[in-house]
Amino acid sequence: MARMQRFLFQFLNILAAISIVHCQSGDSLTPNSSLRNGQSLTSPGGIFQLGFFTPISGSVQGYIAIWYNNSSVTERKVVWIANRNQSVNTSTSILNFTSHGNLILFDKGTDVSWSTGTSTAQNSAQLQLKDSGNLVLTVAGGSDGNGGSKETLWQSFDHPSDTLLPGMRLGVDYRTNTLWQLVSWKSVTNPSPGSYAFKMETRGVPEIFLWNDSSKIFRTGPWNDKGSFSGNPRMKNRDISSQLEFNFVSNSSMVYYSTQYKVGWSVLTRAVMNASGQYERWNWESGGWLHFWSVPEEDCDRYASCGRNSICTWDYSIKSCDCLEGFAPAPKNGSLGCDRKKPLSCASNRVLKVIAKLPDTENATIRGLMSLGACNDVCTNDCSCVAYALVGENGCVTWEGDLLDLRNFPDGGDVLYIRLEGSSRRSKLVWEIAVPVFLAFLLLCIVFFWRRSRAGKQDCNETGPETSSVRDDTSLLTCPSKGDRGDCRSLSPMAFDVSDSRSRTMTMTMTRSRSRSRSINSETYGPSNEGAGRLDILEALPSYDLSTIKAATNDFSIDNKLGEGGFGVVYMVCVHMFLASQVIFSFLMTINLVRKLSRMGVSVTMARGV
């Protein structure tokens, strides 16, 4: 049986060899055609080539690869390799495109080294190398096989090697469980999969990590609303962003990052996960490849280089690690980073505003699109929430546990709000303003009534009982006579003594006409001689609103009525009741002030220079 299979493979190989011309040209393969060493496909614009590639000069061991067609053979920049896991002998190998639409790489004539694993019953399959660098296997659409549209059965862009080209995706297809990732070469001369991988992590908020086997080396941070990753502001470089569009897609079907050429630009660009563990961006300019940036590049780019709850700063080739406010260096027990000085309680609503690379989102939760104030409420109402931020299309994102891999940039970063122990400074500020205002107002009331009392008492002493009535229309404004109505004494509105323990009440006059009060404008209260005791009565008459008078007279109760005269009905009120109404009014006004100040914002945020 094995001999029969070997014979069939050899027979197919002979048929394929007979059916092609030794010097294959063009950009496509059709069914029952193949490629041998020395033959190649060239994209329509001459940008890329596909063929056999040997990384070591003079070696017969090689691979099926795609490379840029703008360099010499010794400087080929390979962007994709089919058989990375197993090299072939290029002198005896053949790449065959079968009539069933399967692309197979045979080693030593009969051993299958690699294949696309595709199959179609139609005889309309085609393999083409595009100017994008994508090798695409398609079949004609339509029920009769002659439709104008084409269905893609397989493409090299779905199977990246170490290079990301414009149009390729880096991420995850949830529907097919396909992972689009970059894996480094083992070395510059060995394209088999190395230990470094650049791939999307979907736990928490999607972001891209650079791994060295199972160790995190670098993290891009989540995608923000500025068209870049939070941890790579170099993406906003004008020379790059003017030529490329950076895209990020995240939905229930897939999540991926990609780049596209902008209209009108013909620059060549590539991003490579190299064998030394750096993700690099290169552009073809002036006849050569120009290096734009790479990550990790600085010590602060290294994942969590300062440990937990600490922020890394890179300043003129010097790295420094600083604990966040409210945190202190961890005990020297081998752990790296900072711990809280005081535990975070559920009632804590004070926040620290930091502009930096957002922390690792593995322990983060997407809360959805909402305002910053609503996001603050979500976090402060969750005892386990330690930080929050608005992160692009993810909206509100909250973190739990320790904050890892924070760093600042000279230019760039995103806004992160970190919960701190204690109450909001705004609440403290409100009470710091309201309490002194209330006490000052209360003190002024006491001084006012004390001075009025002293003035009234002095005038009564000077006039005496025989001259206690004011001339003409002021006869109702009389000084108190001892013993009148017990402890509730008949007083003029400005003549009561608060300090007198017996002075618990006072009287108020309801005037029927303001014109009558104007008639006493020139009258004085007390003797006509000059000196102390002369007082303008109109200035001495205080005014009160109706609600205050009603409260003080028990809604004009008949029990408080003293009599009725030219000015109207005279009522008796208790002094302590009147003062209480004034204090309550002042307190309510202060509370209203507190509420207005509180509505000015949720909390005070303290910006730290980062």
LUMSE-83588 format. One record per residue (C-alpha): y, z, x negated. Coordinates in steps of 0.02 Angstrom, whole numbers, plus 32768, in hexadecimal, padded with zeros to 4 digits. Each point is the difference from the previous one (the first is absolute). Last residue first. Example, Ala and Ser with C-alpha at 12.3 -4.5 7.8 and 13.67 -1.06 7.14 Angstrom:
<setis>
7FCB81657D54
7F5480218045
</setis>
This chain:
<setis>
8C5386D17F5D
809B80668027
7FCF807E8085
803D7FED80AF
7FFA809D806D
7FDF7FDB80B6
80508069808A
7F9D800080A0
7FF47FB280AB
80B27FC4800E
80A980178055
7FA8804B8098
7FFA80A87FA8
80BD80027FED
80177FE680BB
7F8180888027
8054807D7F8D
80AB7FDC804D
7FB9801E80AF
7FB980A57FC3
80AE802F7FC1
804E7FD780A9
7F7D806A8055
802880927F8B
80BA7FF38023
7FE3800280BC
7F8B80957FEF
8084805C7F9A
80887FDA8082
7F9280398090
7FD6809F7FA2
80B880237FE4
80207FF380BA
7F6E8070802C
803780807F7E
80AF8002804A
7FC7802380B2
805F7F9D8081
807D80348088
804D7F828074
80B37FE38039
801D7F868091
80A17F9A7FFD
809D7FFF7F98
8069804F8088
7F8280888020
7F4A8022802E
7F9380937FD2
7F7D80427F8B
7F6D7F8D802C
7F6480257F97
7F9380398092
80387F678061
7FA27F967F81
80627F717FB2
7F627FAC7FBC
7FCE809E7FA2
80B280117FC1
7FD77FD77F48
7F897F72802C
807E7FB28077
808A80137F7E
7F977FAA7F79
7FCD7F728075
80B67FE68035
80417FE47F4F
806880847FAC
80B880097FD4
805780867F99
80A880468039
805E80447F69
80587F5B7FDD
80407FFF80B2
803480B87FEF
806D7FEA7F66
7FF880A87FAA
808280807FD2
7FA580A17FCF
803C80107F4F
80B67FE07FE2
80907FD88073
80258068809C
7FD67FB580A9
7F6D8073801C
7F4F7FBB801B
7FB87F57802C
80857F7F7FF2
803B7F81807E
803A7F517FD2
7F607FA88032
7FF38069809D
80297F708074
7F7A7F937FAE
7F7C80718049
80437FE180AD
7FFA7F447FE5
7F4980097FD2
7FDD802F80B2
7F7880668053
7FDC806E7F6B
7F5780567FF2
802380A17FA2
7F8180507F8C
7FD680B87FEF
7FA9805B7F73
7F67806A7FEB
7FA5806F7F82
809A80577FBD
7FBE80B27FF9
7FBC7FE97F51
80AB7FC57FC7
7FE67F817F75
80097F70807A
80AE8032803A
80427F96808C
80AB7FB48018
7FFD7F437FF9
7FBC7FD880AB
805D8094804D
7F928096801D
7FC280668094
7F80807A7FBF
7F448009801F
7FCF80A97FB8
803B80618098
805F7F99807E
80AB80377FBD
7FEF80A17F9C
80877FDA7F86
80737F798038
7FE67F557FB4
80947F937FD4
80377F898087
80007F448010
80097FFF80BF
80BB80197FFF
801E7F627F9D
805B7FA2808B
809D80687FF9
800E80707F67
7F68803F7FA4
7FB380A0803C
7FD880907F89
80AF80478003
7FDA80AD8042
7F5580077FB3
80427FE57F51
804B7F637FBA
7FDB80217F47
7F4C803C8013
7FD47F6C806E
80477F877F81
7F98804C7F71
7F617FFA8067
80197F4B802B
80217FCD7F4B
7F6B80627FBF
7F8C7FB38082
803D7F507FDB
7FE4801F7F46
7F50803F801E
7FD87F708077
80337F807F7E
7FAB80597F6E
7F5C80098062
800A7F498031
80287FCC7F4C
7F6880607FC3
7F917FA7807E
80407F587FC6
7FE1802C7F4A
7F51803B802A
7FD97F5F805F
80457F907F76
7FA180637F7B
7F5D7FEC8063
80147F468027
801E7FBC7F52
7F7380567FA2
7F987FEA809D
80127F447FFA
7FE77FFA7F44
7F5E8060800C
7FC07F848081
803A7F717F91
7FA8804D7F6C
7F5C7FE2805A
7F8880907FFE
7F8D80347F73
7F7A7FB47F90
80197F497FD6
7FC87F608056
80117F627F97
80607F698041
7FE07F5E7FA0
807C7F717FF0
7FC37F677FA0
800E7FC47F4C
80737F8E7FA1
807780007F6C
7FEE80797F6F
7F55802B8049
7FAF80A18038
7F4B80377FFC
7F8780558077
7F477FE87FDF
7FB88088806E
8043806E808D
7F8A808F8026
7FBC801F80AE
80347F9D8099
80727F69800D
805B7FAE8092
802A7F49801F
807C7FC68084
800D7F448011
7F6D7F9E7FBC
806C7F638007
806680407F6D
7FDF80B47FCB
806F80818054
7FDC80A27FA4
7FAD80AA8016
7FCD80987F9B
7F9880A08008
7FAB7FEF80AA
7F768081801E
8066806B807A
802B7F69806B
80A0801A8065
806A7FE47F65
7FA97F597FE0
800E7FB580AE
80B280418013
80357FAF7F5D
7FB17F5C8039
8064800C80A1
80A080187F9D
7FD67F6D7F8E
7FE67F8F8097
7F567FC18036
7F7C7F7E7FD5
7F5280477FEB
7FB580A47FC4
7FA27FBD7F68
7FA880927FAA
7FFE80287F46
7F75804C7F97
7FD97F5D7FA6
80BB7FD97FFF
8023802C7F4B
80B680327FF5
80987F908023
80577FC17F64
80A780597FFF
809B80308061
7FEC80B8802F
8046805E8095
7FC980B6800B
7FDD804980AB
801880A6805A
7F998011809F
7F88808C7FD6
7FBE804E80A0
7F4B7FD07FDB
800C805A7F5A
7FFF7FB37F51
7FC7807D7F7F
8080803B7F80
80177FC37F4E
7F9D7F658028
7F907FBE7F76
80257F867F72
7FA47F837F93
7F6A7FFB7F8E
7F6E8077800F
7FAC80437F62
801E80B5802A
80B1800C7FC1
8048803980A6
80537F748065
80B57FDB7FDC
807280348090
80277FB280A8
80908019807D
805E7F6C7FB9
7F857F817FB8
7FB980287F56
803F7F947F71
7F9D7F957F86
80577FA47F72
7FCF7F607FA7
80677FBD7F70
800B7F467FD8
80B87FF8802E
7FEE806580A0
7F5F80008064
7FFF80848087
7F6380458055
8008806B809C
7F908097801C
7FA48039809B
7F587FDC7FAE
7FE77FC47F4F
80807FB47F8A
7F9B7F637FD4
7FCC7FEE80B6
7FCB7F4A7FE4
804B7FB47F64
80A37FA78027
805E80987FBC
7FB67FDB7F54
80507F558005
7FB87F518016
7F7780178080
80227F7E8039
803F7F5B7FB9
80A07F9D8003
804C7F537FE8
7F977FAC7F78
80347F4B7FE3
7F767F7D7FF3
80397F647FA1
804E7F54800F
80AE803B802E
7FC18073808A
7F5580288047
800980AD8050
7F9180987FDE
7FE880A6805F
7F8A80807FB5
7F878086803F
7FCD80647F68
7F5580477FD2
7FDE7FB17F56
7F907F77804B
808D7FB98068
801E800980BB
80697F63800D
80927FC6806C
802C7F478000
809A7F92800C
80287F487FF3
80B27FD18032
80177F73807D
8086804D806D
804F7FA68093
7FAC80668087
7FCC80AB7FC1
7F5480107FB2
7F90807D8057
7FBD80AB7FD0
7F7A806A8050
7FD480B28033
7F758025807C
7FC780628098
7F877FB8807D
7FC77FF780B4
8051809C804B
80A67FD97FAE
805780077F57
80567F6C7FAD
806B800D7F63
80607F6D7FB9
80617FE27F60
80637F5F7FFF
80167FAE7F57
80867F9E7FA5
809F8067801A
7F96809F8003
7FC27FE37F4F
80A27FDA7FA2
8058807C8072
7F8F80917FD0
7FD6805680A5
7F48800C7FCF
8037806E7F70
801980888084
7F4480257FF0
7FD180AA8048
80437FE980B1
7FB07F54800F
80737F71802B
80577FA7808F
80858084801E
7FAA8046809C
7F80805A7F96
7F4D7FD97FCA
7FA6809E7FC8
7FFB80387F49
7FCA7F897F78
7F8680797FB2
7FC680057F4B
7F6D803F7F9A
7F8C804D8082
7F5580287FB6
7F5B7FC28049
7FEA7F657F90
80AF7FF17FBA
805D7FE680A3
80A77FB1802A
802E803080B1
80517F9D808D
8047804E809E
7FC8801580B4
803A80A38054
7F7680818018
7F5F7FB67FBD
80187F447FEF
7FFB7FEC7F42
80277F507FC4
7FC17FC47F58
80287FE87F48
7F60801D7F9B
7FE5802D7F4A
7F50801B7FBA
7FD87F4B7FD5
7FAA7F768063
7FBD7F737F8F
808B7F977FB2
7FCF802B7F4B
80767FBA7F7C
809C8064802B
7F9280958028
7FA080478093
80687F928071
806680598084
7FD7800E80B9
807D7FCB8084
7FDB802A80B6
7FE67FAD80A9
7F7F8069805B
7FA47FAE8091
7FB9806D808B
7FF97F64806D
806F8041808D
805680867F98
80477F827F84
8040806A7F70
808A7FEB7F7F
80477F8A7F7E
801C7F55804A
801B7F5B7FA6
808D7F898032
805F80137F5D
7F7E80237F79
7FB080A87FD6
7F947FFE7F63
7F6B806A7FC9
7F767FAF8068
80297FE180B6
7F787FD28080
80597FD680A3
80777F8E7F9F
7F657F9D7FC7
7FE97FB780AD
7F6D7FF18079
7FD47FB280A8
80B17FC8802A
80047F9B80A0
805C7F5A8000
80637FAC8089
7FFF7F458026
7F5E7FFF8060
7F707F8E7FCC
7F72807D8002
7FDA7FE080B5
802B80AE803C
80A380097FA1
802B803C7F50
7FD87FAD7F5A
7FB480757F80
805A805B7F75
7FDD804B7F54
80A280357FAB
802480217F48
80AB80547FFE
80717FE57F69
80997FE48070
7FFB7F487FD0
7F5C7FF8805E
7F507FE07FBB
7F957FAD8086
7F4B800F803B
7FD47F9A809A
7F808011808B
7FED7F70807C
7F427FF18007
7FF1807E808B
7F73807E800B
8065807C7F98
7FD4807E7F7B
805A807B7F90
7FB780747F7D
80907FDE7F88
7F877FF87F6E
7FDF804F7F55
7F8380007F71
7F767FA08058
7F7E7FD67F7C
7FC57F4A8005
805D7F937F81
801580807F77
807E805A806F
80257FB980AB
80A780248055
7FF67FE280BC
80847FCB807F
7FB37FFA80AE
803A7F838083
7F567FC58040
800A7F5E7F9A
800980677F63
809180187F88
7FB380187F54
804C80557F67
7F917FD87F6A
7FC180607F6A
7FA57FC37F64
808C7FF67F7E
806880888054
7F7B80847FEA
802E80798088
805C80A5800E
7FCF8083807F
806A80818059
80A07F9A7FFC
7FAE7F678051
80917FB48061
809580227F8F
80B67FFC8037
80AD7FFF7FB0
7FD97FC37F50
80997FEB7F92
7FC97F807F7F
804D80177F55
7F787FB17F94
7FEA7F6F807A
80BA7FDC7FFE
806E803A808D
804A7FB2809E
7F5B7FE7805F
7FF880B58039
7F4D803C800F
7F6F8002807C
7F5580357FC2
7F457FDA7FFD
7FC180697F70
7FC87FF67F4B
7F8180207F79
7FF87F6B7F89
807480557F83
806F7F9A7F8B
80A080578037
7FDF80A1805F
803F800280B3
7F957F688031
80387FAA80A1
7FA77F80806C
806C7FAA8082
809180158078
80B27FC97FD9
80A9803A8040
80B37FBE8007
7FDC7F458002
805A7FE580A4
7F627FCA805D
7F9580897FAF
7F8F7FCA7F71
7F4280078009
7F9E80027F5F
7F7A7FAF7F94
7FDB80327F4D
7F6D806F8031
7FB37FBA809E
80427FEF80B1
7FA57FD080A0
7FF37F8E8097
7F8380038090
808680308080
80B37FD57FCC
8062804C7F71
80BD7FFE7FFA
809C80007F8F
7FE77F5C7FA2
7F907FD37F6C
7F49800D7FCF
7FD77FA67F5B
7F447FF08008
80047FA380A5
7F9E80538087
7F657FD88069
7F847FF77F6E
802780B17FC9
7FED804280B0
7F577FAA8013
7FC580467F57
803680B08030
7FAB7FF180A8
7F5D7FD07FA7
8011808F7F84
8018807B808E
7F6B7FB8805C
7F91800C7F64
802F80B67FE4
7FD9802880B4
7F537FAA7FEE
7FDC805E7F5E
802980A58055
7F887FD5808C
</setis>
